[in-house]
Amino acid sequence: MSFARIRALALVAVLVLAAGVLTVMALVKGSGSSATPDACPSGYTVVDMKLPDDPRTIHINVYNATDKAGLATSVKLDFEYRRFKVEKTGNNPLGKPVSGVAILRYGPKRVGAAYVLDAYFLNNAVHEYDKNRTDETVDVILGPGFKQLATQTEVNQAFTALAGAGGPQLPKNSCAAKEDN
């Protein structure tokens, strides 16, 4: 074997070794890049941003803030037909006036679920996040602008619009929970 060939093989071996080391470093460093509860700054709340893909895992309360009698019960049935788990119905428990289509009230455990529900209102619901809320339900408060829940095609289009807008927005002073793969 000539000296030039040995030198070329040695250079290739060094480059392969360097590429392997850099790949391992990138994988190790990259795996910790997503926000985890340990990386969450002090005073921030860890929230679940995952969009549930099965409506049966989303528990909701449906409340009526309009003058239409029986609206919460009617919408409850519509949500149940779409396989959501409806826990309670009734009138707006806070009694605060509601404008627009709907308000979604939720805590850190259901941020992603709230965005799934918002698709059924064509991304027009107002989000009211409460970092101190500990339950796993989302309150749906129907406003005077509510006409009907979106069709499945409209829901799919709302998800596309949400993705185009960058996906669900992280609430102020919070960080996303680490997703289990």
Buried (B, 14 or more C-beta within 10 A) or exposed (E): EEEEEEEEEEEEEEEEEEEEEEEEEEEEEEEEEEBBEEEBEEEBBBBBBBBBEEBEEBBBBBBBBBEEEEBBBBBBEBBBEBEBEBBBBEEBEEEEEBEEBBBBBBBBBBBBBBBBBBBBBBBBBBBBBEEEBEEBBBBBBBBEBBEEBBEEEBBEBBBEEBEEEEEBEBBEEBBBBBEEE
